[in-house]
Amino acid sequence: MRQITPIAFLCFVLALAGCVSRVDYGPRRAAFSLSGSVVIAPFQNATDDDNAGKAFADLVGAELARQGLNVVVLPPKAPNELGEVPPYSAEDLAEAAKKSQASGIVRGTAIEYRYKTDLDGDPAAGVYVEIWDPAAKGALWHASGSHTGLIYSSLAGAAQKVSRDVVGKMPLR
């Protein structure tokens, strides 16, 4: 019978470590859970990719819809003089939630959305998501997640994986 050499085993473990996911989430600030309708505010973009914020907002919204929630997506605001898209104000978010009878507002920030610059060019995606309560004007729950793909993974696949992982930790009914 053939034995696995320590070097072969180490290479196997290192290959598995190349595909990493992580989700950290905070405790709920109040007893609540999302149910019925939820408003998705445009995600802010802290990456070099102009489409990262929209991609994550769409992926999180799609995953919430898959979980059975009625998702109302707010369109992005018009860019200002500097070309930056401003976030919605607390009053605008409260009005949108009231109009759609939403149990909460989901908003976030794309923090990584790129192919790494190493030799393999593996995809890396990261996002911060929070459930915001318009009445309390504060976050009730938050999470951040990241995923790094391996070998032939796509950037969209890495973003979808981290979005699914983050929504999986949300307090949903």
Secondary structure as UniProt FT lines:
FT   HELIX           6..17
FT   STRAND          20..25
FT   STRAND          37..40
FT   STRAND          44..45
FT   TURN            50..51
FT   HELIX           52..66
FT   TURN            67..68
FT   STRAND          70..73
FT   TURN            81..82
FT   HELIX           90..100
FT   STRAND          102..115
FT   STRAND          123..133
FT   TURN            134..137
FT   STRAND          138..148
FT   TURN            151..152
FT   HELIX           155..169
//
